[in-house]
Amino acid sequence: MTKSNLQSVVDSERQELLEGKDGIEKAVITRPHRGQTVAVGLLALGEVDAANEWFQALTEEWPIYANSKWDSKYESEPRSPASPGPWSDYIDGLCAALLARQGVENVATTVYERATDPFVDRLDKREFAHRIDLARSLSALVLGNGTVESHLESLEQHVDTHGSDWDRARYAAYAQVLRGLDAGDSSDVEAGIQGLLEFHRDHVASARDADAVQKAVALDATAMLALARREGMAITVDDELIPGAVNDDEYYPIEG
């Protein structure tokens, strides 16, 4: 995928979403997946300020979108199974907030409260809903509430028992990143991000239905690098699948 081709795809999608809409916030309502394509694509193209506008809108919309699924699936009996559920949408909301560099704690609070609601572990197919454990682990790390390790242990147990090769590749890398961040071990964080990059190449970018943005950017790895820098970890990851701006102190400064 050349830069010109990626630009063409992003411009086309952005124009279609904005047509007849009064601003980006209205453009992403009920269509956050498409808005995310624009945001990530703009970041890949180095249009950081424009990307940030879309990520900011997505930081607002993803939790609303996920909460709507939550309401329809779980607010009344009989409750729907745990999988697929709204969990991927909550995780995407956290990633958008990390890349927008705003609202991270607010989104994490919503995600953690929903993912740890007592009834969730009693849902049908809970053992297959690995994204619940990831949502818990990721939001716990952001909130610093001391529960990261217990949620990672649950994630690994569920994946070991019920996961596919796809699951093992993704969640083992995520666990290494989050453990490293929790312990302040930069080597583990970097190794975990490399694992997420490998997962992306093997399972996402190479998929037959992968779009131009998925081929260009490893969102999981990119968001985890942004999280690491937000947590004060002075690391950079030079890889074609991570937009260069995320390594730049001007846009993603090392905090703390």
N, C-alpha and C positions, 0 to 999 in steps of 0.2 A: 504494500500500500504506500504510494508516494504521497508527499506532502500536498501536492495539488489535488490528488484524488480525495484525501482526507478533508481538505478545505471545502471541496465541492459538496461532499456528503454533509458536513456540518452546516454549511450555508443553506443548503436545501432544507434540512430538517428545521433549522432555526426559523427560516422564512415561513415554512408551513405552520409551525407552532404559533408564531406571532400574528399570523394573518387574522385580522378582525379582532384581535385581543388588545386590551388596554394594559400593556406592559407584561413583563416576564412572569410576574406572580400569577396573572390570569392564564398565561400560556401553559404553565405546568400543572394547573389544577386538573386532577384526575388523570394526568398524563406524565407522571414523574419519571417513568422509564425513558420516555423520549426526551424529556428535559435533561435527564442525566447524560444521555448520549451527547447532547449539545455541550453541556458543561465540561465533560471529560474531554471531548474533542477539542474544545477551545483551549483547554489547559495543555493538551498535547501540541497544539499549534503555537504555544507561547503567548496566547492572548489572555494573559492572566487576569487582568481587570474585568474583561468581559466574562471570563469563566466564573469569576467570583460572584458576579451578579446572578448568574444562574444557580450556582451552589447556594447562595443565600436564599433564593426563592425555594429551592429544594429542601433546605433545612427546615423551612416552615411547612412545606407540603407533605414530605414523606411521613412524618408522624400522623398528620391528619388522614392521609391515605391508609396508613397501617391501622389506625384506630377505627376507621370505618370497617375494615375487614374484621377486626377484633369484635366489634359490636355485632356484626352479622353472624359471626361464627360462634361466639362464646357468651353473649349476654343473656341468652335464654336456653332452656333445655329443650330437646337434647343438644348438647354441645357437639360441634364438629370435631373431627380428629385433630391431634396436635400438628400433624403434617398434611398439607404444606403450611397452612396458617399464614399469619402476617409477618413471620419472623424475618424473612429476607428483606421485607420493606423496612422494618425497624433497623436492621443492620445497614441498609443503604442510607437511611436517614443519618445514622452516626457517621458514615463515611462522608456524606455531603457536608455535615457540620464540621468535620475535621478539615476538609478541603476548603470550606468557606471561612474557617478560622473564627467562627462565632457560634454561639448557642450550643456549644458542645455539651456542657453540663446539663442544660435543660433537656436536650434530647436524650442524653444518657439516663437521666432520672425517669423519664417516661418509659424508656425501654426496660430499665431494670425493674420498675414497679410492675409492668405488664408481664415480663418474662418470669418473675418470681412469685406471681400470684399463686397462692396455695393450690388452687384447683388445677393448675397447668400440669403438674406432675401426675395427675389422675386421668388425664385425657387419653383417649384411645390413640395408639400409635406413637405415644410419647417417646418410646425408645428409639424411634427412627427419626425424630425431629432434632437432629444435631444442631440446627441453627438456633434452637432455644438455648442450648448450653453456650454457644458462641455469643449470642446476644447478652446472656448473663455475664460471661467472662469479660467481654469487651466493655460493657457499660460499668461493670464493677471496677475495672482498671481506671477508667476515666474518673469515676467518683471517688476512688481511693478508699473504698469501704472495707478493705481487708478480707474480701471473700473470693478474690480471683482464683486462688489455688483450688478451693473446694469446687468451683464451677469447672475449672480445667480438668480436674480429676473425673468429674461426671462426664464431661465431653469425651475424654479419652476412653472411658469405660464403655460408653454407648457406641463410639465409633469402632472400638476393638471387637465388640460383640455383634454389632449389626451393620457396620459400615461397609461400603464398597471401596474399591481402589481409589475412586474419585474422592470419596470422603476422607480416606486416610491421607492422601496427598495434600488436600487442602487444610484439614483441621490439625494435622501434626505440625504444619508450618505455622499456622496461627498460634497454636499453643506455645511454640518455641518463642515467637515474638512476644506474646503476653507475659510469659514467665520471665523472659529477659527484662522486660520493662518493669515488672513487679520487683525484680531483684536488683535492678540497676546494672545488668550485665549486657553491655553493648555488643559483645561477640555473639551472644545468643540472639539478640534482636536482628543483627545483620544476617546471621545464618537463617533465621526464620523468614526474613524478607526474601532472601535468595530462594528459599523453598517455595514461597508464594509465587515468585517469578517463574520457577520451574513448573509449578502447577499450572500457571496461566498458559505457558507455551504448550504444555502437553495436553491440556484438557479444555481450554477456552479458545485461545487464538487459532488453534488448529481445527476447531469444530467446523463442520460443513456449513452451519448457519451463523457463524460468527460474523458480526458486522464490522465495518471499517474501524470503528472506535475500539471495539474489543480486540481487534488485531493490533492496534497501535498502543494501547495502554492496559497495563495490569492494575485494575482498580484496587484490588485487595492490597497488593504490595505498596502502591502509591499512598493509599490512606494510612497504612501502618507506618510508613516513613514519616508522614505528616504528624501522626500521633507521637512517634518517637521524639521528633524535634520539639513538639509541644510539651513533652514530658521532660525536656531538658537534656536529651541525649544528643551529643555532638557527633552525628553520623551523617554520611552522604552515601548514596547508592547510585553509582554511575551505570545506568542500563537503558537501552533504547525503549524499554517498556515503561519507564518511569519518567514523566515530564521533567525536564531540567529545572523548571521553576521550583519544584518541591525541594531541591537541594540548595536553593538560593536563600540566603539570610534576609534578603530584601522582602521576599514574599512569605517564606516559612521560617521565621527566625527560631533559633534555639532558645526556648524559654526557661525560666527558673534560674 
